[in-house]
Amino acid sequence: MEKTCYKEIILEEKKQLRLRREKLKMEHGTPDQENWFGIALSGGGIRSATINLGFLKTLNKFGILQQADYLSTVSGGGYTHAYVQGTVKKEGSFDKLFTDEQIDSMRKQGEYMTPQKGLGKTGNTYLLTIAFLVSWVMSLVSPVIVAGIFYYLYMIVIGLMGKMPFEWLNFFSADLAMWRLTFVLGGLMVLHFVTNIALNFNLRISKDFNYAELSLAIFMVLLYTWVMIGGFEGGERIGPKEMIDYGIIVVLLFLIGFFTNPNAISFHRYYRKQLADYFLQFARNDFDNMLLKDVFNINSEKKEGYIAPYPLINTCLNLLNPAGDDVFKGTKTSDYFLLSPLY
């Protein structure tokens, strides 16, 4: 249900929450005064999830959690929120939350990225390693696409100019220069290694080496790129047919770039799956891919559709400050979003 004004959304939420109170026979305040009650869980990764787990366990013990109208969470608090929503929906009762069996199972799988023990943990460690390497390789697709676009645009420019620019660089011996720079970089890294050991507590020395290594590596990449595009003597000139082909490639790379979503190809997917297996293990295969709009359904024939508090999901998007606005200078600018089943 899409609303254009947040006030309309809040009014619609309250309307549905009144129905929830009626269906669950909950009383809040008096007919003349409504006392809306919400619980907010802060973020902080797995640490906040653990703290919030104990916090909600205590509130549930005294029958307070089920009385809440809203459950508002962010980041790690959302992990615990998922556990509450999934488990309550599956069991249809708050009595099945935070049982000794569930808490014991979560303790045993506390190292959720590599759970289990013995051979199982070893296998999960290898799986984690492979997953990271594969996702890392896939994450390189985006910069490769960008580099490819610039490369073929550059080739088109060369074709339009009719000659290679900066031909005065031809006095370099490409192969010899690359080999020399490779040995220099290797020697610099060896010296860096020895210096790090000798000056273990020096704060600046390692970073100074990094600057030198980065500068040398950039120069080597530029030199190698120049060799590959024919920037030295003997390089082939670009004709009209090749320029058309390169133009088509640029367009295709640009279109492919729209489908290389980091959320789809990065290590985020594996991390998300591990968290889901951990916090939704008591509602596995039932609600682990549920859409937010379906988490709360006041019109459901079963109370499982609305028994848990109404979920509010808080999100944050970090922003750049390219204009150099003095108002935000030296600060971490962000934009905030609140997601709910109605919006």
Beta strands, then each sheet from edge to edge (+ up, - down):
strand 1: 38-41
strand 2: 70-74
strand 3: 310-318
strand 4: 334-339
sheet 1: 1+ 2+ 3+ 4-
end
